[in-house]
């Protein structure tokens, strides 16, 4: 007996195709969170960023993508598509061959999900990647969702600024509407006559409701109170700020992967201090356990154009867990407009703010106020903003 084809709820006309700029696996990023939130309104096909056999060799954690089925139905309203491409797909001579491959893979996936006979247009397409593959199938509306200013960070991410500008311009031309995560990106587009809607990053308050009862993780023995950084350690992080916090003698917990080659000797020296514990990468499902250990969450971003145009996820996630926050004064923090986040720019000021925050008792009333603020910035609210731009609402789709 042949294996039945995977299916989603609803029809092709209910479907949102989401071309992601970030991976599904690993610590969930904005794209995964947004796709999951949209799937509570409509069925969603999440299209993974491109992956090749060479990608799997250079980054072993991605090799598993090539071994799994290309199309998987994760829930009645959410499917995941892997689009393998030839090695070297980022080279100019090869890159032009990629969009047709992605369009064909998307078309075949939609046909598997809903059958080849239907000619009904898709509900919508969301693209959050530079290098837009174009339109694989008719869709009623298309949104370009800019989650980072890659043009500003071209040197940091190792891509050509000219190439990024060309790809960005092509994506803007194809879009019926544009969404951006920060005022800095919106202002840059406005100077070029492009109207964009601000759809900031959000958080999942439900993921942290039981943080104070989460299992205590093994391997962490730090005196309380504890300041903590949860997330990637890379060029976006200012190590001088973390060093200054450790210099005060405060307990510092760091949970997350460190980018290969990122100031490794300096980071190892920091992680080797007796008042510092670095756990390495941990599954997202275990984050509540590590958040249980910390009293103040840190967002120690370096001051550069890329970061000034960003909207760090961790700031709202700390608040959703009822924790205090000390961050560098990014425009995104200013936009939040709350006294629940302390800001400081220099290492000395940052360390002083952390010490002050650690001295504040974490009362139930204060934790509840932080959580209530975070709920105002949930991914579900952000998804409704994207849905309005797409011209779709919650669909009463059949099961």
C-alpha positions as CSV (number, residue, x, y, z in Angstrom):
1,X,0.0,0.0,0.0
2,X,1.4,3.4,-1.0
3,X,2.0,5.9,1.8
4,X,-0.7,8.7,1.9
5,X,0.4,12.2,0.9
6,X,0.8,14.7,3.7
7,X,-2.0,17.2,4.1
8,X,-2.9,20.4,5.9
9,X,-6.2,21.7,7.1
10,X,-8.2,23.9,4.7
11,X,-7.6,24.5,1.0
12,X,-4.9,26.0,-1.1
13,X,-6.7,29.3,-0.8
14,X,-6.2,29.3,2.9
15,X,-2.4,28.7,2.8
16,X,0.4,31.1,3.7
17,X,3.8,30.2,2.2
18,X,6.5,31.6,4.5
19,X,10.0,31.9,3.0
20,X,12.2,32.0,6.1
21,X,15.6,33.7,6.4
22,X,16.4,31.7,9.6
23,X,16.5,28.0,10.4
24,X,13.7,26.1,12.1
25,X,15.9,23.9,14.2
26,X,18.1,25.3,17.1
27,X,17.1,28.3,19.3
28,X,13.8,29.5,17.7
29,X,14.2,32.8,15.9
30,X,11.7,35.4,14.7
31,X,10.7,33.4,11.6
32,X,9.8,30.2,13.5
33,X,7.9,32.2,16.1
34,X,6.0,34.2,13.5
35,X,5.2,31.1,11.4
36,X,3.9,29.3,14.4
37,X,1.7,32.3,15.4
38,X,0.4,32.7,11.9
39,X,-0.5,29.0,11.8
40,X,-3.0,29.7,14.6
41,X,-4.8,31.8,12.0
42,X,-4.2,30.0,8.8
43,X,-2.3,26.9,7.5
44,X,1.4,27.8,6.9
45,X,4.1,26.2,4.8
46,X,7.5,27.1,6.3
47,X,10.2,27.0,3.6
48,X,13.6,26.5,5.2
49,X,16.6,28.5,4.0
50,X,18.7,26.9,1.4
51,X,20.9,24.0,2.3
52,X,23.4,22.0,0.3
53,X,25.6,19.0,1.0
54,X,28.5,21.4,1.4
55,X,26.5,23.3,4.0
56,X,26.1,20.0,5.9
57,X,29.8,19.4,5.9
58,X,30.8,22.8,7.1
59,X,28.0,23.0,9.7
60,X,27.4,19.5,11.0
61,X,24.3,20.6,12.9
62,X,22.6,21.2,9.6
63,X,23.5,17.9,8.0
64,X,20.4,16.3,9.6
65,X,18.3,18.6,7.3
66,X,19.5,16.6,4.3
67,X,18.4,13.3,5.9
68,X,14.9,14.2,6.8
69,X,11.9,14.1,4.4
70,X,11.9,17.3,2.3
71,X,8.2,17.9,3.3
72,X,6.9,17.3,6.8
73,X,3.6,18.1,8.3
74,X,4.3,19.3,11.9
75,X,0.7,20.0,12.9
76,X,-2.7,20.2,11.2
77,X,-1.8,23.8,10.2
78,X,1.9,23.9,9.8
79,X,4.3,22.2,7.4
80,X,8.0,22.4,6.9
81,X,9.9,22.2,3.6
82,X,13.6,21.7,3.1
83,X,15.0,22.9,-0.3
84,X,18.3,21.3,-1.0
85,X,20.4,23.0,-3.7
86,X,23.7,22.5,-5.4
87,X,26.9,23.3,-3.5
88,X,28.3,26.8,-4.1
89,X,24.8,28.2,-4.6
90,X,25.9,31.6,-3.3
91,X,28.4,32.1,-6.1
92,X,27.2,34.7,-8.7
93,X,27.4,32.1,-11.6
94,X,25.3,29.6,-9.7
95,X,23.0,31.8,-7.7
96,X,20.7,32.6,-10.7
97,X,19.8,28.9,-11.0
98,X,18.5,28.8,-7.4
99,X,15.2,30.7,-7.6
100,X,13.7,28.3,-10.2
101,X,14.7,25.3,-8.0
102,X,13.0,26.9,-4.9
103,X,9.9,27.8,-6.9
104,X,9.6,24.2,-8.2
105,X,10.1,22.7,-4.7
106,X,7.4,25.0,-3.3
107,X,5.0,24.2,-6.1
108,X,5.4,20.5,-5.6
109,X,5.0,20.8,-1.9
110,X,1.7,22.7,-2.3
111,X,0.5,20.1,-4.7
112,X,1.3,17.3,-2.2
113,X,-0.5,19.2,0.6
114,X,-3.6,20.1,-1.4
115,X,-3.5,18.1,-4.6
116,X,-2.5,19.1,-8.1
117,X,-5.9,19.8,-9.5
118,X,-6.7,23.1,-7.7
119,X,-5.8,26.3,-9.4
120,X,-7.0,28.5,-6.5
121,X,-4.5,31.3,-5.6
122,X,-2.7,31.0,-2.3
123,X,-3.9,33.2,0.5
124,X,-0.5,34.9,0.7
125,X,3.3,34.7,0.6
126,X,5.6,36.1,3.3
127,X,9.3,36.4,2.5
128,X,11.8,37.3,5.2
129,X,14.9,36.4,3.2
130,X,17.1,38.4,0.8
131,X,17.3,36.5,-2.4
132,X,13.5,36.3,-3.0
133,X,12.8,33.3,-5.2
134,X,9.9,35.0,-6.8
135,X,6.3,33.8,-7.2
136,X,6.0,30.0,-7.4
137,X,2.2,30.1,-7.5
138,X,-0.5,32.8,-7.8
139,X,-1.1,34.4,-4.4
140,X,-3.6,37.1,-3.4
141,X,-1.0,39.1,-1.5
142,X,2.7,39.2,-0.8
143,X,4.7,40.7,2.1
144,X,8.4,41.3,2.4
145,X,9.2,41.0,6.1
146,X,12.6,42.5,7.0
147,X,13.8,41.1,10.3
148,X,17.4,42.4,10.1
149,X,19.2,45.2,8.3
150,X,21.6,42.9,6.4
151,X,22.7,45.9,4.3
152,X,24.0,47.6,7.4
153,X,25.6,44.4,8.6
154,X,27.1,43.2,5.3
155,X,30.6,43.1,6.6
156,X,29.5,41.3,9.8
157,X,27.6,38.6,7.9
158,X,30.2,38.3,5.1
159,X,28.0,39.2,2.2
160,X,28.4,41.8,-0.6
161,X,26.7,45.0,0.2
162,X,26.0,45.6,-3.5
163,X,24.5,42.2,-3.9
164,X,22.3,42.7,-0.8
165,X,21.1,46.1,-2.2
166,X,20.1,44.5,-5.5
167,X,18.3,41.6,-3.8
168,X,16.6,44.0,-1.4
169,X,15.4,46.2,-4.3
170,X,14.0,43.1,-6.2
171,X,12.1,42.0,-3.1
172,X,10.7,45.4,-2.5
173,X,9.5,45.5,-6.1
174,X,7.7,42.2,-5.8
175,X,6.0,43.0,-2.5
176,X,2.5,44.3,-2.1
177,X,3.4,45.4,1.5
178,X,6.6,45.7,3.6
179,X,7.0,44.9,7.3
180,X,10.1,45.8,9.3
181,X,11.2,45.0,12.9
182,X,12.7,48.4,13.8
183,X,12.3,52.1,13.3
184,X,15.8,52.3,11.9
185,X,14.9,50.1,8.9
186,X,11.6,51.9,8.4
187,X,13.4,55.2,8.4
188,X,15.9,54.0,5.8
189,X,13.2,52.8,3.6
190,X,11.2,56.0,4.0
191,X,14.2,58.0,2.7
192,X,13.9,55.9,-0.5
193,X,10.2,56.4,-0.7
194,X,9.2,53.0,0.5
195,X,6.4,52.8,3.0
196,X,6.9,50.0,5.7
197,X,4.8,48.9,8.6
198,X,6.6,48.4,11.9
199,X,6.1,44.8,13.2
200,X,8.5,44.4,16.0
201,X,9.7,41.1,17.4
202,X,7.7,39.5,20.1
203,X,7.7,36.8,22.8
204,X,5.8,33.7,23.9
205,X,4.5,34.4,27.4
206,X,3.0,30.9,27.6
207,X,6.5,29.4,27.3
208,X,7.6,30.9,30.6
209,X,4.5,30.6,32.8
210,X,6.1,27.7,34.8
211,X,9.6,29.0,34.9
212,X,9.8,29.1,38.7
213,X,8.8,25.5,39.0
214,X,11.0,24.3,36.1
215,X,13.5,21.5,36.9
216,X,16.8,22.9,38.2
217,X,19.5,22.1,35.6
218,X,22.6,20.2,36.6
219,X,26.1,21.6,36.3
220,X,25.4,25.1,37.4
221,X,26.7,26.1,40.9
222,X,26.6,29.9,41.2
223,X,25.8,31.9,44.3
224,X,22.6,33.9,44.1
225,X,21.7,36.4,42.8
226,X,22.6,35.6,39.2
227,X,22.8,37.7,36.1
228,X,22.4,35.7,32.8
229,X,22.8,35.9,29.1
230,X,20.7,33.4,27.1
231,X,21.4,33.3,23.4
232,X,24.1,33.2,20.8
233,X,27.5,34.7,21.6
234,X,28.9,36.3,18.4
235,X,29.9,39.6,16.9
236,X,26.6,41.2,18.1
237,X,27.7,40.8,21.8
238,X,30.0,43.3,23.5
239,X,32.3,41.1,25.6
240,X,33.6,44.1,27.5
241,X,30.1,44.5,29.1
242,X,30.1,40.8,30.3
243,X,33.7,41.2,31.6
244,X,32.7,44.3,33.5
245,X,29.8,42.4,35.1
246,X,32.1,39.5,36.1
247,X,34.7,42.0,37.5
248,X,32.2,43.1,40.1
249,X,32.1,39.5,41.5
250,X,28.5,39.0,40.6
251,X,27.5,35.5,39.4
252,X,27.2,35.3,35.6
253,X,25.5,32.5,33.7
254,X,25.9,32.3,29.9
255,X,23.7,29.8,28.1
256,X,24.1,29.4,24.3
257,X,26.5,28.6,21.5
258,X,29.6,30.7,20.7
259,X,30.3,31.5,17.1
260,X,33.4,29.7,15.8
261,X,36.5,31.9,16.0
262,X,34.7,34.7,17.9
263,X,37.4,36.1,20.1
264,X,37.8,32.6,21.5
265,X,40.8,33.2,23.8
266,X,39.1,36.2,25.4
267,X,35.8,34.3,25.8
268,X,37.5,31.3,27.3
269,X,39.2,33.5,29.9
270,X,35.8,35.0,30.8
271,X,34.1,31.6,31.0
272,X,37.0,30.2,33.2
273,X,36.4,32.7,36.0
274,X,35.1,31.2,39.2
275,X,31.9,33.4,39.2
276,X,31.1,32.6,35.6
277,X,29.4,29.5,34.2
278,X,29.0,28.9,30.5
279,X,26.8,25.9,29.7
280,X,27.2,25.9,25.9
281,X,24.2,25.4,23.7
282,X,21.0,24.0,25.2
283,X,17.7,23.0,23.7
284,X,15.0,25.7,23.7
285,X,12.7,23.4,25.8
286,X,15.3,23.7,28.6
287,X,15.4,27.5,28.6
288,X,12.8,27.8,31.5
289,X,15.1,25.8,33.7
290,X,18.0,28.2,33.1
291,X,15.8,31.2,33.4
292,X,14.8,29.9,36.8
293,X,18.4,30.3,37.9
294,X,18.8,34.0,36.9
295,X,17.5,37.1,38.5
296,X,18.5,39.6,35.8
297,X,18.7,39.0,32.1
298,X,21.3,40.7,30.0
299,X,21.1,42.1,26.4
300,X,24.8,43.3,26.0
301,X,24.7,44.2,22.3
302,X,27.6,46.1,20.7
303,X,27.0,49.6,19.4
304,X,27.0,49.2,15.6
305,X,24.6,49.9,12.7
306,X,23.4,46.3,12.4
307,X,22.5,46.1,16.1
308,X,20.9,49.6,16.1
309,X,18.5,48.3,13.5
310,X,17.8,45.1,15.3
311,X,15.1,44.0,17.8
312,X,16.6,41.4,20.2
313,X,14.3,38.6,21.2
314,X,15.8,38.0,24.6
315,X,14.8,41.3,26.1
316,X,11.1,40.5,26.0
317,X,11.7,36.8,26.8
318,X,13.4,37.8,30.1
319,X,10.4,40.0,31.0
320,X,8.0,37.1,30.0
321,X,9.8,35.0,32.6
322,X,9.4,37.7,35.2
323,X,13.1,38.6,35.3
324,X,14.7,42.0,35.4
325,X,16.6,43.2,32.3
326,X,19.7,45.3,31.7
327,X,20.4,46.2,28.1
328,X,22.5,48.5,26.0
329,X,20.4,51.5,24.8
330,X,19.3,50.2,21.4
331,X,16.5,52.0,19.6
332,X,14.3,48.9,20.1
333,X,14.6,49.3,23.9
334,X,13.6,53.0,23.6
335,X,10.6,52.0,21.5
336,X,9.4,49.6,24.2
337,X,9.1,52.7,26.4
338,X,9.2,50.9,29.8
339,X,11.1,51.4,33.1
340,X,11.2,47.6,33.4
341,X,14.4,47.6,31.3
342,X,17.5,49.4,32.6
343,X,20.0,50.6,30.0
344,X,23.7,51.5,30.0
345,X,26.2,52.0,27.2
346,X,29.7,51.8,28.8
347,X,31.1,48.7,30.6
348,X,31.3,50.6,33.9
349,X,27.7,51.8,33.7
350,X,26.4,48.5,32.5
351,X,28.1,46.7,35.5
352,X,26.6,49.2,37.9
353,X,23.1,48.8,36.5
354,X,23.4,45.0,36.8
355,X,24.5,45.3,40.4
356,X,21.5,47.6,41.1
357,X,19.1,45.3,39.4
358,X,20.4,42.3,41.3
359,X,19.7,44.1,44.5
360,X,16.0,44.5,43.7
361,X,13.9,41.8,45.4
362,X,12.0,39.7,42.8
363,X,8.6,40.1,44.4
364,X,5.5,38.4,43.0
365,X,4.0,41.8,42.2
366,X,7.1,43.0,40.2
367,X,7.3,39.6,38.3
368,X,3.6,39.9,37.5
369,X,4.1,43.5,36.1
370,X,7.0,42.3,33.9
371,X,4.9,39.4,32.6
372,X,1.9,41.6,31.9
373,X,4.1,44.0,29.9
374,X,5.5,41.0,27.9
375,X,2.0,39.8,27.1
376,X,1.3,43.1,25.3
377,X,4.1,42.1,22.9
378,X,3.2,38.5,22.2
379,X,3.9,36.8,18.9
380,X,0.2,36.3,18.4
381,X,-0.3,40.1,18.4
382,X,2.6,40.5,15.9
383,X,1.0,37.8,13.7
384,X,-2.2,39.7,13.6
385,X,-0.3,42.7,12.3
386,X,1.2,40.6,9.5
387,X,-2.2,39.1,8.8
388,X,-3.6,42.6,8.3
389,X,-0.9,43.4,5.8
390,X,-1.7,40.1,4.0
391,X,-5.4,40.9,4.0
392,X,-6.3,37.7,5.8
393,X,-7.9,36.9,9.1
394,X,-8.3,33.8,11.1
395,X,-9.8,31.1,8.7
396,X,-12.4,28.7,9.7
397,X,-10.7,25.9,7.8
398,X,-11.9,22.3,7.7
399,X,-10.0,19.5,9.4
